[in-house]
């Protein structure tokens, strides 16, 4: 049995998407693939069981029989952090090692997904480096190039990596059009001169950066008031309806794929969003809209979702959601898998795992 840890020097690198694409590609190669998120940091409730959202998704995508308790053995809760800070001993390393053995049984390869950035799990003694060492896993580094400090972050990561942990290589992911040529022409040769393999450069794809109205309602705990039959509409940004009616209509029409966020009692702005055919309306303040608004929304099939948060809090939550888009639906999974196939050296990864 072999194992690989997918790690990153930063948050929001698309680590989960790369893990999923690689796991499904390995499965396509007739390999029995297992999965573990050693330190769960995106905690959700699944039928009364607390688990990690990535583990829950991978269990479904890979069709795994392993229990969620084993796939996400350590959940980074506030209570665990408090106990750790107070010096209460927790047999976390032993628990991780025993569950890893269970997850590894009858598998050819086990995918391990790191927690956040390079610091994830460190206070628990379960950083990506420590987990890789105790499980004998090689590391695949996933990184973005979104600013001029990206190379610094990767170099720092490699300097901190223990000598007895092997780096398979780097996959640059979600690279925007402004950086794609620079990464290929400057950054890739820089690392290759240092004998670090760059296994792929995956360009940005806007289809993978959107969320659906249904995902917004579910993740941000909103109440769907209208347009329930069209919750799969994609949203790739937001616009706040805090302008005059004439300006609102012009702005909404210029930004056709952005959700409109406005107060629940702003009927004029809501109607402008509907007439501009915005993908959905997100209403703040727990203020119910008028019946004409809901009637028009149903007529147009535009979801209207109500939230208890004030407008600025809702904006902050939406921005955070869009930064950390999860790839869950089959269409996005296939898009990511295709991009992985076209842009990543799969043969080198398979060779490194022999």
Secondary structure, DSSP 8 states (H G I E B T S, - for coil): -EEEEEE-SSSSS-HHHHHHHHHHHHHHTT--EEEE-SEE-SEEEETTEEEEHHHHHHHHHHT--S-HHHHT-EE--HHHHHHHHTT----HHHHHHHHHHHHHTT-SEEEEE--SSTTTTGGGT--HHHHHHHHT-EEEEEE---STTHHHHHHHHHHHS-TTS-EEEEEEEEE-TTTHHHIIIIIHHHHHHTT--EEEEEE--GGGS-EEHHHHHHHTT-EEEE-GGGTT-EE-EEEE--S-HHHHHHHHHHSTTEEEEEETT-HHHHHHHHHTT-SEEEEETT----HHHHHHHHHHT-EEEE-SS-HHHHHHHHHHHHHT----SHHHHHHHHHHHHHHB-HHHHHHHT-
